[in-house]
């Protein structure tokens, strides 16, 4: 092989390694998993410290708000009425209007020990389907 071919091959290898390293570093930090409560609770240790979007339902009567603050503690479960698979969560910030008992939620954050720490603006409460049925029927929610 000529000297020129060796230089080109070496340049291609260096660029490929640099690109692979950059791609790995970017994906490692930006990766976010979408998991259901029951999936995470099968092996919580595997999900410690990873960016997660956690799907579940707020356990009835579990929402606690610290007086004169925006600090919330609550529990999420795999489905409404199922308290066998429950995970504690904490959040500081303003919650959506639809955040309530039995609400279907997606929480963005990280699992730390036994508590899911929700990131700022990380609570997304889905609108209950009963509102959709009432709108189609011409009624108003709560009537």
Backbone as ProteinMPNN parsed JSONL, in Angstrom:
{"seq_chain_A": "XXXXXXXXXXXXXXXXXXXXXXXXXXXXXXXXXXXXXXXXXXXXXXXXXXXXXXXXXXXXXXXXXXXXXXXXXXXXXXXXXXXXXXXXXXXXXXXXXXXXXXXXXXXXXXXXXXXXXXXXXXXXXXXXXXXXXXXXXXXXXXX", "coords_chain_A": {"N_chain_A": [[0.839, -1.181, 0.0], [0.408, 2.245, -0.695], [1.883, 5.259, 0.645], [0.087, 7.359, 0.637], [-2.42, 6.056, 0.61], [-2.419, 4.849, 3.121], [-2.503, 7.083, 4.786], [-5.045, 8.114, 4.125], [-6.694, 5.972, 4.924], [-6.131, 5.92, 7.677], [-7.107, 8.451, 8.403], [-9.854, 8.118, 7.858], [-10.487, 6.124, 9.748], [-9.955, 7.506, 12.187], [-11.842, 9.6, 12.007], [-14.227, 8.077, 11.977], [-14.16, 6.842, 14.51], [-14.248, 9.128, 16.15], [-16.762, 10.184, 15.413], [-18.431, 8.07, 16.212], [-17.982, 8.102, 18.988], [-18.988, 10.654, 19.654], [-21.68, 10.353, 18.899], [-22.47, 8.295, 20.656], [-22.14, 9.564, 23.182], [-24.015, 11.626, 22.971], [-26.47, 10.239, 22.596], [-26.571, 8.765, 24.944], [-27.034, 10.646, 26.967], [-29.391, 11.861, 26.097], [-31.335, 9.91, 25.886], [-34.534, 8.662, 26.561], [-36.731, 6.653, 28.239], [-39.926, 5.165, 27.733], [-42.096, 3.906, 29.928], [-44.372, 1.697, 31.636], [-45.826, 1.648, 34.92], [-45.893, -0.969, 36.05], [-43.934, -2.273, 34.53], [-41.552, -1.04, 35.304], [-41.505, -1.644, 38.008], [-40.976, -4.361, 38.051], [-38.214, -4.729, 37.936], [-36.791, -2.532, 39.599], [-34.185, -1.618, 40.118], [-32.831, -1.677, 37.688], [-33.678, 0.588, 36.444], [-32.899, 2.768, 37.878], [-31.94, 6.125, 38.157], [-32.153, 6.635, 35.426], [-33.439, 8.457, 32.607], [-36.858, 8.692, 32.423], [-40.158, 8.266, 31.103], [-42.917, 7.834, 32.797], [-45.769, 5.916, 32.841], [-48.956, 5.788, 34.293], [-51.55, 5.598, 36.83], [-52.969, 7.904, 39.117], [-53.074, 7.105, 42.493], [-55.991, 6.808, 44.384], [-56.76, 9.169, 46.898], [-54.08, 9.625, 47.551], [-52.665, 11.928, 47.043], [-50.686, 14.371, 48.365], [-50.081, 17.609, 49.474], [-47.631, 19.865, 50.363], [-48.054, 22.313, 52.814], [-48.549, 25.697, 51.875], [-46.85, 25.605, 49.648], [-45.547, 24.326, 46.534], [-45.035, 21.667, 46.556], [-45.526, 18.33, 45.943], [-46.542, 15.064, 46.871], [-47.292, 11.838, 45.888], [-48.892, 8.778, 44.812], [-48.472, 6.396, 42.214], [-50.041, 3.976, 40.154], [-50.461, 0.829, 38.386], [-52.995, 0.574, 37.186], [-56.352, 1.907, 37.392], [-57.759, 1.446, 40.55], [-56.086, -0.676, 41.184], [-53.951, -1.417, 43.574], [-51.813, -2.985, 44.057], [-49.402, -2.822, 42.703], [-47.589, -0.3, 43.269], [-46.049, 2.904, 43.101], [-44.187, 5.427, 44.682], [-44.17, 8.979, 44.204], [-42.678, 12.216, 43.69], [-43.041, 15.734, 43.312], [-42.344, 19.078, 42.403], [-43.936, 21.939, 41.669], [-46.314, 23.433, 39.372], [-49.302, 21.721, 38.885], [-51.243, 20.107, 36.288], [-54.697, 21.004, 35.531], [-56.235, 18.721, 35.279], [-55.074, 16.877, 36.915], [-55.668, 14.612, 39.322], [-57.238, 12.367, 41.732], [-57.152, 9.018, 40.579], [-56.483, 9.852, 38.022], [-55.153, 9.464, 34.754], [-51.761, 9.494, 34.107], [-48.656, 10.736, 32.748], [-45.427, 10.803, 33.699], [-42.454, 12.647, 33.694], [-39.134, 12.05, 34.517], [-36.811, 10.782, 36.983], [-36.03, 7.668, 38.534], [-35.266, 7.395, 41.84], [-33.908, 5.636, 44.305], [-36.577, 4.545, 46.132], [-38.429, 6.306, 45.164], [-40.042, 8.123, 42.607], [-38.725, 10.82, 41.086], [-40.079, 13.597, 39.817], [-39.428, 15.602, 37.041], [-39.062, 19.221, 36.504], [-42.02, 20.664, 35.217], [-42.924, 18.156, 34.488], [-45.282, 16.685, 34.721], [-47.897, 15.221, 33.127], [-51.191, 15.065, 32.703], [-53.676, 13.047, 31.483], [-56.709, 13.726, 29.745], [-59.789, 12.678, 31.055], [-61.717, 10.077, 29.553], [-64.429, 10.287, 29.856], [-65.183, 12.912, 29.484], [-65.009, 13.233, 26.751], [-67.107, 11.602, 25.823], [-69.307, 12.958, 26.903], [-69.151, 15.415, 25.601], [-69.664, 14.651, 22.96], [-72.267, 13.808, 23.241], [-73.502, 16.135, 23.731], [-73.665, 17.156, 26.246], [-72.396, 18.726, 29.271], [-69.374, 18.499, 31.167], [-69.815, 17.01, 34.347], [-72.517, 17.404, 34.482]], "CA_chain_A": [[0.0, 0.0, 0.0], [1.191, 3.474, -0.775], [1.854, 6.172, 1.795], [-1.145, 8.146, 0.52], [-3.534, 5.18, 0.986], [-2.342, 4.671, 4.579], [-2.98, 8.336, 5.385], [-6.493, 8.182, 3.918], [-7.3, 4.949, 5.782], [-5.983, 6.39, 9.049], [-8.027, 9.578, 8.555], [-11.206, 7.556, 7.9], [-10.637, 5.44, 11.041], [-10.026, 8.53, 13.23], [-13.142, 10.264, 11.884], [-15.268, 7.121, 12.357], [-14.101, 6.7, 15.97], [-14.722, 10.392, 16.726], [-18.194, 10.263, 15.175], [-19.072, 7.065, 17.069], [-17.914, 8.613, 20.363], [-19.926, 11.775, 19.763], [-23.023, 9.784, 18.822], [-22.716, 7.562, 21.903], [-22.288, 10.528, 24.267], [-25.266, 12.346, 22.756], [-27.591, 9.34, 22.827], [-26.582, 8.343, 26.344], [-27.622, 11.717, 27.755], [-30.707, 12.246, 25.62], [-32.252, 8.785, 25.812], [-35.618, 8.686, 27.537], [-37.539, 5.456, 28.073], [-41.353, 5.263, 28.054], [-42.41, 2.66, 30.624], [-45.537, 1.645, 32.511], [-45.442, 1.405, 36.311], [-45.631, -2.388, 36.301], [-42.675, -2.64, 33.885], [-40.453, -0.528, 36.122], [-41.508, -2.32, 39.308], [-40.448, -5.715, 37.914], [-36.799, -4.629, 38.304], [-36.535, -1.102, 39.788], [-32.743, -1.33, 40.076], [-32.399, -1.493, 36.302], [-34.143, 1.886, 35.964], [-32.398, 3.821, 38.765], [-31.17, 7.219, 37.577], [-32.339, 6.792, 33.98], [-34.544, 9.33, 32.203], [-38.041, 7.894, 32.136], [-41.525, 8.757, 31.055], [-43.612, 6.788, 33.526], [-47.219, 5.939, 32.614], [-49.744, 5.115, 35.32], [-52.746, 6.266, 37.328], [-52.795, 8.432, 40.467], [-53.811, 6.319, 43.476], [-57.022, 7.582, 45.084], [-56.432, 9.698, 48.239], [-52.634, 9.594, 47.822], [-52.054, 13.223, 46.736], [-50.402, 15.216, 49.522], [-49.405, 18.851, 49.103], [-47.037, 20.554, 51.51], [-48.721, 23.596, 53.05], [-47.94, 26.932, 51.354], [-45.784, 25.319, 48.689], [-45.956, 23.575, 45.348], [-44.438, 20.335, 46.692], [-46.526, 17.268, 45.942], [-46.17, 13.66, 46.995], [-48.443, 11.026, 45.515], [-48.55, 7.432, 44.378], [-49.008, 5.991, 40.921], [-50.242, 2.538, 40.062], [-50.563, 0.324, 37.022], [-54.321, 0.858, 36.635], [-57.308, 2.412, 38.374], [-58.249, 0.438, 41.475], [-55.065, -1.687, 41.46], [-52.926, -0.855, 44.445], [-50.8, -4.002, 44.313], [-48.146, -2.361, 42.103], [-47.643, 1.138, 43.529], [-44.771, 3.604, 43.195], [-44.272, 6.781, 45.228], [-43.626, 10.013, 43.325], [-42.648, 13.563, 44.255], [-42.992, 16.764, 42.271], [-42.447, 20.463, 42.841], [-44.351, 22.772, 40.544], [-47.747, 23.56, 39.129], [-49.85, 20.522, 38.242], [-52.356, 20.401, 35.368], [-56.047, 20.99, 36.109], [-56.786, 17.369, 35.245], [-54.339, 16.034, 37.867], [-56.53, 14.309, 40.458], [-57.331, 10.936, 42.032], [-57.457, 8.114, 39.467], [-56.128, 10.441, 36.724], [-54.106, 8.812, 33.969], [-50.663, 10.459, 34.017], [-47.329, 10.399, 32.257], [-44.493, 11.599, 34.491], [-41.081, 12.675, 33.204], [-38.201, 12.205, 35.621], [-35.873, 9.692, 37.257], [-36.273, 6.856, 39.715], [-34.197, 7.498, 42.831], [-34.263, 4.7, 45.38], [-37.961, 4.073, 46.049], [-39.293, 7.431, 44.801], [-39.872, 8.666, 41.262], [-38.587, 12.274, 41.161], [-40.599, 14.172, 38.585], [-38.694, 16.782, 36.583], [-39.901, 20.42, 36.338], [-43.0, 20.554, 34.127], [-42.922, 16.756, 34.077], [-46.553, 16.001, 34.967], [-48.878, 15.338, 32.051], [-52.389, 14.318, 33.044], [-54.537, 12.862, 30.325], [-58.116, 14.054, 29.973], [-60.614, 11.479, 31.171], [-62.533, 9.812, 28.367], [-65.83, 10.625, 30.106], [-65.441, 14.233, 28.919], [-65.216, 13.05, 25.317], [-68.45, 11.052, 25.618], [-70.274, 13.989, 27.233], [-69.12, 16.428, 24.541], [-70.34, 14.095, 21.786], [-73.701, 13.711, 23.542], [-74.013, 17.495, 23.859], [-73.715, 17.553, 27.647], [-71.198, 19.354, 29.813], [-68.818, 17.692, 32.248], [-70.373, 17.245, 35.67], [-73.976, 17.587, 34.447]], "C_chain_A": [[0.88, 1.239, 0.0], [1.0, 4.305, 0.479], [0.557, 6.979, 1.809], [-2.356, 7.325, 0.97], [-3.564, 4.965, 2.496], [-2.871, 5.915, 5.277], [-4.499, 8.455, 5.268], [-7.205, 7.188, 4.846], [-7.256, 5.384, 7.251], [-6.943, 7.548, 9.336], [-9.465, 9.078, 8.672], [-11.451, 6.878, 9.245], [-10.781, 6.461, 12.171], [-11.376, 9.24, 13.199], [-14.295, 9.347, 12.323], [-15.314, 6.949, 13.876], [-14.626, 7.967, 16.645], [-16.234, 10.531, 16.576], [-18.953, 9.268, 16.066], [-19.079, 7.525, 18.527], [-18.89, 9.749, 20.6], [-21.371, 11.285, 19.771], [-23.387, 9.066, 20.123], [-22.959, 8.525, 23.065], [-23.618, 11.273, 24.158], [-26.463, 11.47, 23.075], [-27.7, 8.924, 24.292], [-27.288, 9.386, 27.208], [-29.065, 11.998, 27.364], [-31.73, 11.121, 25.559], [-33.291, 8.869, 26.926], [-36.52, 7.495, 27.242], [-38.992, 5.738, 28.457], [-41.756, 3.919, 28.641], [-43.684, 2.809, 31.444], [-45.06, 1.275, 33.916], [-45.065, -0.052, 36.536], [-44.328, -2.857, 35.66], [-41.477, -2.215, 34.725], [-40.36, -1.303, 37.433], [-41.055, -3.775, 39.239], [-38.98, -5.737, 38.342], [-36.42, -3.155, 38.47], [-35.05, -0.727, 39.695], [-32.229, -1.06, 38.675], [-32.735, -0.106, 35.784], [-33.666, 3.047, 36.827], [-31.592, 4.857, 37.986], [-31.328, 7.426, 36.081], [-33.515, 7.728, 33.715], [-35.72, 8.47, 31.774], [-39.259, 8.767, 31.906], [-42.329, 7.605, 31.628], [-45.116, 6.941, 33.36], [-47.922, 5.177, 33.726], [-50.961, 5.932, 35.694], [-52.493, 6.723, 38.763], [-53.671, 7.621, 41.417], [-54.757, 7.247, 44.243], [-56.551, 7.923, 46.502], [-54.937, 9.664, 48.566], [-51.961, 10.946, 47.609], [-51.929, 14.041, 48.015], [-49.643, 16.437, 49.045], [-48.907, 19.514, 50.365], [-47.653, 21.946, 51.617], [-47.888, 24.764, 52.531], [-46.761, 26.668, 50.421], [-46.387, 24.604, 47.473], [-45.342, 22.176, 45.36], [-45.53, 19.292, 46.842], [-45.854, 15.921, 46.157], [-47.441, 12.876, 46.684], [-47.954, 9.656, 45.091], [-49.187, 7.172, 43.021], [-49.056, 4.471, 40.88], [-50.42, 2.138, 38.608], [-51.923, 0.617, 36.395], [-55.245, 1.303, 37.757], [-57.794, 1.251, 39.241], [-57.237, -0.638, 41.822], [-53.976, -1.064, 42.31], [-51.844, -1.873, 44.773], [-49.434, -3.555, 43.799], [-48.125, -0.843, 42.171], [-46.231, 1.7, 43.642], [-45.009, 5.008, 43.738], [-43.623, 7.758, 44.248], [-43.611, 11.341, 44.068], [-42.425, 14.56, 43.133], [-43.097, 18.129, 42.922], [-42.77, 21.306, 41.62], [-45.858, 22.817, 40.438], [-48.218, 22.312, 38.392], [-50.982, 20.917, 37.297], [-53.698, 20.334, 36.086], [-56.616, 19.581, 36.193], [-56.052, 16.396, 36.166], [-55.196, 15.835, 39.108], [-56.478, 12.811, 40.735], [-57.762, 10.174, 40.792], [-57.128, 8.68, 38.089], [-55.032, 9.62, 36.051], [-53.005, 9.84, 33.74], [-49.45, 9.848, 33.317], [-46.389, 11.359, 32.965], [-43.102, 11.507, 33.88], [-40.157, 12.872, 34.395], [-37.281, 11.014, 35.744], [-36.287, 8.956, 38.526], [-35.052, 6.95, 40.614], [-34.613, 6.7, 44.052], [-35.689, 4.225, 45.193], [-38.934, 5.152, 45.608], [-38.984, 7.878, 43.375], [-39.865, 10.181, 41.382], [-38.985, 12.862, 39.807], [-39.848, 15.463, 38.27], [-39.629, 17.997, 36.526], [-40.765, 20.293, 35.079], [-43.133, 19.122, 33.607], [-44.195, 15.996, 34.357], [-47.492, 16.285, 33.805], [-50.053, 14.453, 32.419], [-53.281, 14.243, 31.818], [-55.97, 13.201, 30.695], [-58.924, 12.776, 30.065], [-61.518, 11.311, 29.96], [-63.995, 10.166, 28.594], [-66.179, 12.008, 29.549], [-65.724, 14.127, 27.427], [-66.634, 12.57, 25.043], [-69.504, 12.116, 25.893], [-70.31, 15.079, 26.171], [-69.878, 15.936, 23.321], [-71.844, 14.044, 21.993], [-74.327, 15.087, 23.704], [-74.102, 17.973, 25.29], [-72.442, 18.256, 28.048], [-70.68, 18.495, 30.937], [-69.472, 18.061, 33.58], [-71.862, 17.432, 35.665], [-74.691, 16.266, 34.434]], "O_chain_A": [[1.948, 1.27, 0.612], [0.078, 4.082, 1.265], [-0.002, 7.247, 2.873], [-3.234, 7.856, 1.649], [-4.643, 4.906, 3.085], [-3.608, 5.81, 6.257], [-5.163, 8.859, 6.223], [-8.203, 7.531, 5.479], [-8.237, 5.228, 7.978], [-7.531, 7.604, 10.416], [-10.219, 9.573, 9.51], [-12.524, 7.043, 9.826], [-11.645, 6.298, 13.032], [-11.987, 9.458, 14.245], [-15.234, 9.806, 12.973], [-16.396, 6.915, 14.461], [-15.376, 7.879, 17.617], [-16.913, 10.951, 17.513], [-20.006, 9.602, 16.61], [-20.079, 7.353, 19.224], [-19.546, 9.799, 21.64], [-22.186, 11.756, 20.564], [-24.498, 9.222, 20.628], [-23.886, 8.323, 23.85], [-24.271, 11.519, 25.173], [-27.384, 11.914, 23.76], [-28.802, 8.753, 24.812], [-28.064, 9.028, 28.094], [-29.88, 12.34, 28.221], [-32.886, 11.363, 25.212], [-32.959, 9.115, 28.085], [-37.016, 7.347, 26.126], [-39.249, 6.475, 29.408], [-41.759, 2.908, 27.939], [-44.03, 3.904, 31.887], [-44.007, 0.658, 34.074], [-44.034, -0.341, 37.143], [-43.676, -3.755, 36.193], [-40.5, -2.955, 34.839], [-39.262, -1.586, 37.913], [-40.773, -4.371, 40.278], [-38.549, -6.66, 39.032], [-35.794, -2.581, 37.579], [-34.712, 0.365, 39.24], [-31.285, -0.29, 38.499], [-32.152, 0.342, 34.796], [-33.994, 4.198, 36.539], [-30.673, 4.509, 37.245], [-30.69, 8.315, 35.518], [-34.464, 7.785, 34.496], [-35.601, 7.63, 30.881], [-39.368, 9.866, 32.449], [-42.415, 6.533, 31.028], [-45.676, 7.982, 33.702], [-47.535, 4.058, 34.063], [-51.359, 6.845, 34.97], [-51.867, 6.002, 39.539], [-54.869, 7.464, 41.18], [-54.366, 8.326, 44.688], [-56.013, 7.072, 47.21], [-54.566, 9.672, 49.74], [-50.792, 11.103, 47.96], [-52.924, 14.363, 48.664], [-48.672, 16.319, 48.297], [-49.659, 19.703, 51.321], [-47.758, 22.665, 50.624], [-46.674, 24.81, 52.727], [-45.789, 27.424, 50.41], [-47.585, 24.328, 47.42], [-45.149, 21.569, 44.306], [-46.355, 19.363, 47.753], [-44.744, 15.677, 45.684], [-48.525, 13.212, 47.16], [-46.75, 9.406, 45.019], [-50.279, 7.654, 42.719], [-48.234, 3.782, 41.483], [-50.518, 2.983, 37.718], [-52.002, 0.882, 35.195], [-54.949, 1.096, 38.934], [-58.19, 0.205, 38.727], [-57.515, -1.457, 42.698], [-53.17, -0.273, 41.819], [-51.038, -1.646, 45.675], [-48.413, -3.88, 44.405], [-48.585, -0.17, 41.249], [-45.336, 1.065, 44.2], [-45.93, 5.698, 43.301], [-42.662, 7.421, 43.557], [-44.424, 11.571, 44.963], [-41.732, 14.289, 42.153], [-43.848, 18.314, 43.879], [-41.993, 21.38, 40.668], [-46.58, 22.309, 41.297], [-47.615, 21.897, 37.403], [-51.613, 21.956, 37.491], [-53.823, 19.685, 37.125], [-57.402, 19.285, 37.093], [-56.379, 15.21, 36.191], [-55.426, 16.779, 39.863], [-55.763, 12.073, 40.057], [-58.629, 10.624, 40.044], [-57.459, 8.058, 37.08], [-54.104, 9.145, 36.706], [-53.269, 10.933, 33.239], [-49.253, 8.633, 33.299], [-46.53, 12.576, 32.852], [-42.624, 10.413, 33.582], [-40.378, 13.774, 35.203], [-36.996, 10.322, 34.767], [-36.823, 9.549, 39.462], [-33.939, 6.625, 40.201], [-35.564, 7.059, 44.747], [-35.992, 3.566, 44.198], [-40.146, 4.945, 45.668], [-37.822, 7.995, 42.984], [-40.882, 10.776, 41.738], [-38.316, 12.65, 38.796], [-39.662, 16.311, 39.142], [-40.849, 17.834, 36.501], [-40.294, 19.871, 34.023], [-43.418, 18.906, 32.429], [-44.207, 14.77, 34.244], [-47.838, 17.434, 33.532], [-49.93, 13.229, 32.444], [-53.597, 15.259, 31.199], [-56.393, 12.985, 31.831], [-58.761, 11.88, 29.236], [-62.021, 12.29, 29.409], [-64.739, 10.331, 27.627], [-67.328, 12.258, 29.183], [-66.574, 14.843, 26.898], [-67.294, 13.073, 24.134], [-70.507, 12.174, 25.182], [-71.377, 15.612, 25.867], [-70.639, 16.686, 22.71], [-72.612, 14.215, 21.047], [-75.548, 15.203, 23.804], [-74.568, 19.085, 25.537], [-71.51, 18.369, 27.252], [-71.464, 17.821, 31.605], [-69.658, 19.235, 33.902], [-72.452, 17.607, 36.731], [-75.921, 16.229, 34.405]]}, "name": "protein", "num_of_chains": 1, "seq": "XXXXXXXXXXXXXXXXXXXXXXXXXXXXXXXXXXXXXXXXXXXXXXXXXXXXXXXXXXXXXXXXXXXXXXXXXXXXXXXXXXXXXXXXXXXXXXXXXXXXXXXXXXXXXXXXXXXXXXXXXXXXXXXXXXXXXXXXXXXXXXX"}
